[in-house]
Amino acid sequence: MLKVVMISVVFICLTTSSHSQAYTPFPDSNAVWVESHGQLQWSGICSNGGGLIYFTNDGPVFFGPDTMLNGFRYHTLWTYVDVHWQWISQTPYGCPSSGQYNIPTYLHSIIRQDVANRKVFIYDTMDEMQYLLYDFNMTVGTYPDTYNNFNYPNMEVTSIDSILLSDGYHRRFNLNISNWSDSSFVIEGMGSEFGVTALMREPFENHDRIHCFSINDQPLWVNTYYADSTTCDISSSIPDVQSNRVPVITYPNPFSEEISIDPSLPGNYGYKIWSISGQVIQQGIIQTRVIRTGTLPIGIFILEILDQDLMSISRIKIIKVEW
């Protein structure tokens, strides 16, 4: 009888320890993900000729004002990007071998979380729908069919353990895909090491990674393979988007000839369309909630919305394509 009791006690202790770690919810303010994303692509960035160029986009993702959509409160995430480019193929005569430019602050994504059910959702402004971004109820096996799961159902959780961050232990979900150095993972309360909303995919002529994650200016996790704690020290460069910016929904995005603006905006607003090299290439007044872009070339741009005092209230990345 004594042996049975002792075995039972040991079993209860082991079960309790494996489930006793409290859930760490996603942050809802004062958090910053410093991210780096890159892609090898053909580009005609030099007027003397095109070729293969590797573009690296570095910048922070940070919180802006909350917004209401379909009866739910969402948090807006914003970013600005420093772009560095480097010729991979032979540099055309007369062209620089590398360069750098900046993309000003724009709306990165719109998210909300359901703490009780341990889930995080993202609102896709292109099709005006909510998708599951993270489900922290996952177990070993097939990774959930989420917005950022590039290879469902082939991506799997291979094991679950804990990792010590600056604020305590967080659950870590280890995956069966690599991210250049080691196998990749998702950390409860932080998200994927590929980026807070980035696609989780094995790199091929590209890279996607978080360099540093901080809350209240305190580094919680640093990717020591690529960065150090000073990477998180960017609080002085984070612009204030709380008071003078609001999320604006544009559709369709990508678009072809024209782009429509969220009709809930009162009055007439101005707009500017910026190239990714920082030049204003179109501007005007939004009178019918439609911006016609017949003369705009195909590419990626930043749409800036201006209030009646010509103050910037929102920026969002837009993409023009040829249908």
N, C-alpha and C positions, 0 to 999 in steps of 0.2 A: 504494500500500500504506500509506503514511504517513497519508493522509486516512482510510482505513478504520479504522486503529488509533485515531486521535484521536477519531473519531465514536464508536467502541465505548467508549472511556474515558469520554467525556461521558455516554453513555447509562447506563453502570454507576453513575456518580456520582449522576445524577438519580434512578435507581431506588432506590439505597441511602438517599438523603436522605429520600425520601417514605415509607420504611418503617422508619426507624431509631429513631423516637420510641418509647420504652419504654411499655408499658401501665401506666396508673395505676389500681390497683384501688380499689374502694370502701373507705371506712374501716370498721373493725370495732370501734372504741372511741374515746372522747374527741373525738367530732365533734358539732357542733350545727348544725342548719339552723333559722334564725329565719324563720318563715313568716307570711304573711298571706293569709287567705281571706275572701271576702265573698259575700253573696247577698241580692238583693232578694226579699222574700217577704211574704205576708199574715200578720199576726200579731195576736193578741188580747192583747198583753203588758200593755195597760192595761185595767182592769176597766170603764172607761167606754165602751169601743168598740175595734174593730179597724181595721186598715188596712195600707197598704204601708210596710214598715220595711226599711231596709238594715242588715244585721248584718255587722260586721267582727270576725273572730276572729284575734287575733294571739298568737303564742307560739312557743317553741322546741320542736324535736324533738331528742331526745337519747337516748343509749344507756343501757340498764339491764342486768340480768344476762342471760347466755346461757341457753338452754334446749334440751333435746333433744326432737325430734319426728320420729317415724318413722325413727329412726336417724341423723338429720342434726342437727348443731349449728346453732341459729339465734341471731341477735342480736335482743333486744327493743328497740324504740324506744318512748319515752314522751313525753308532752307535757302541758302545762297551757295554758289559754287565757284571755286577757283579751278579753271580748266587749264591743264598743261598738255601740250601736244608735242609729239616727236615723230619725225619721219622714220619709217621702217624701210620702205623701198628707197631707191636712189633719189636724192633731193634734186628737183629740177634746177637748172641753172638760174641763178639770181634769187633763189628762194631761201629763206632762213631754214635751218635744220630743225628748229624747235621754236616754241612760242608759248604765250600764256595770255588768257583773258578772263574776265569775270562775268558771271551771270548774276544779276541782282536778286534780292529776296523775292521769292514767290511761294505760292501755296504748294506744299509737298504732298499732303494727304489729309484725310479726315477719318478719325478713328473713334471708337467708343468701346468700353469694356463692360462686361457683365461679371462683376466680382463673384457673386453668389454661385454662378455656374462656371467660373474659371475660364471665360472666353473673351477674346478681343475681336472686334469687327472693324472692317474698313468700308467706307462709302466710296464707290467708284463713280466719279463725276462724269465719266464718259457715257455710261449707260444708266446712271441714276439708280443704282441698286446697291444694297448692302451685301457684303460677303464675309465669311468667316476668315479671319486672319490668323488667329492662334487658338488652339484648344488645349489647355494645360491639364485636361483630364486624360491625355493620351497615355497609352501603355506600350510596352515592347511589342513591336509588330508594325503593321502598315501605318505610315504617318497619315494623319487626317487629310481629307481633300480640302485644302485651304487655298486662299487667294495667292499665296506665295509659294505653293508647292508645285514646282515646275514639272515634276516627273511622277505625278500620282498615277497608278498606285505602286510604283516601283521604289519610291523612297521609303525607308523603314527606320523606326527607332530600334537601335540595336541594344541599348542599355540605358538605364536611368540611375544617376548617382547625384551627389551634392557637390557644389563648388563653393568655396568660401570667398565671398566678395567683401568689400569694405564695411557693408552694413549687416553681415551675417551670412549664413548658408542659404543658397538658392538651389532648387532642383535643376538638374541639367539633363537634357534629353539628347543622347548621342546618336548620330545618324550614320547611315551606310554610304554617305557620299563624302568626298574630300573637298577641301578648299585650299589647294596648293600645298599647304604645309602638313596638316593632320586631318583626321576625320572631323567633320563639322558637327555643330550642336546648336541647340536652342536652350536659352537660359530663362527660367521662370522669372518674370518681373523685368526682363530686358528685351527678350526676343531673340531672333536669329542672328548669328554672327555674320551673316551675309549683309545685313542691313535691316532696319526696323520693319520695312515693308518690301524689301528687295526679293526678287525671285531666288529661291534656294536651288542652285544648279551647280554642277561641277564645272569649273572654269575651262574654257577653250577660247583662246585669243581674247580673254576678258578677265576682269577680276571684280569681285563685290565683297566688301568686308567692313566691319566696324573696327575703327582704331581705338575708340574710347567711349565709355558710357558713364555719365555722371548725373547726380541728382544734387540740387542745391550747391552747385560748384564743387562738389566732392567726388573725385573719381571712384567709381565702384568696381569697374572692370576695365582693364587695359590689355589690348592685344600686344603683348610684349615682343612678338615676332616682328612687328612692323612699327611699333610706337612705344612711347613711354608716358609717364603721368603728365608731362608738360603738354601733351597733345590735347588734354582736356581743358587747359587753361585758356579758354576763349570767351569767358563771360563778358569781357569788355567789348567784344566785337559782335555780340548778339544784338541785332536791332530790336527796338520796341515795336512789336506788332499788336500789342494789347489794345491800344487806344485808338489807332487810326487805320486799322485794317479789318476788313470783314471778308469771310469766304464768299466767293462769287462762283456760281455754277455756270459753266459754258457747255453748249452742246450744238452739234456733235463735236467730239474731240477725240480723234483726228477729224478734220473737216476738209472740204474741197473748195467751194466758192464763197460760202458765208458761214458765220458763226453766230449763234443766238446767245443772249445773256439772260440770266435768271430774271424773270419778269417781276420779282418781288422788290427790286430796287426802285425806290421812289424817285420821281423827277428825271431830268436829263443829266446824264453823266458823260464825262469825257473819257477818252481812252488813248493809249499809245501802244503801238506794237514795236517791240525791241527785237533786233537780231541778237543772236547769241554772242556776237562780238561787241555788243553794247551800243549799237546805233539805232536811233528811232527811224523806222522805215515807213510807218503809217500812223496817222493820228486823226482825231476828229471828235464828233459828238454822237453819243448813242441816243438817237431819238425814237427809233422803232424797235429797240431791243435786238437789233440785228446789225452786225458789222459785215459789210461786203468786202471781200478780199481778192477781187479779180486780178489785180496787178501784183499781188503778193506771190513771190516764188515759192516753190515747194520746199519745206524745211521745218525746223524747230524754232519757235519764237516765244517771247514772253509778252503776254497781254497785261497791261497795267490799266486799272480802272481809276479814274479821278473823280472826286466829288465836285460840287458846285464851286468850291473855292480853289479848284485845280490841285487839291491835295491828294496824294496817292492813298487809296484805301485798300487796294488788293492787287496782287500779281499772281498770275497762273501760267504754267507752261502750256502752250498750244502747239499743235502739229498740223501742218497743211500737207495734204496728199493729193494725188491724182487718181480719181476713181476709175 
